[in-house]
């Protein structure tokens, strides 16, 4: 007697899907973290937007974190010269 091969993932409860993809999609998993609207992803997006804005102004922060962007902008404003240019 040959065991029938299942197209489902090992954690599937119904084991009745035509394909593995259909099985996984039926679970409604959200595998891409960029699709979530969490506070962390919004903060990340804001930092990247602010980094790009500073970069477009000629400022070259040492990183994309809020602290490094703010430091570069403050230094640029205080010296009148774009930081890292």
Phi, psi and omega in degrees: 000125181263133179284131180290132179284130179268139175275355186271161175289163184296336182265006180291134181275329185267330180053036183236018182275147183289328180222163178296320179300317178300319180299311182294318178297327181294340180279346178068031181290146175247096187272343181262112183295340180287348180275348182277154179252044180283161177300324181295318181288327177292319178295319178300313180298320180296316178299316180294322177296316179293323177298314180297319179298315179296316181298318179296337178272001179095358180276135181240083178300154179282000178185180183259005180283156181306314183298317182289323177294311181298319179299316180295319179293315179300316180296319179297317180293321182289324183265341183078007180236137179300125181298130175079005181283000000 
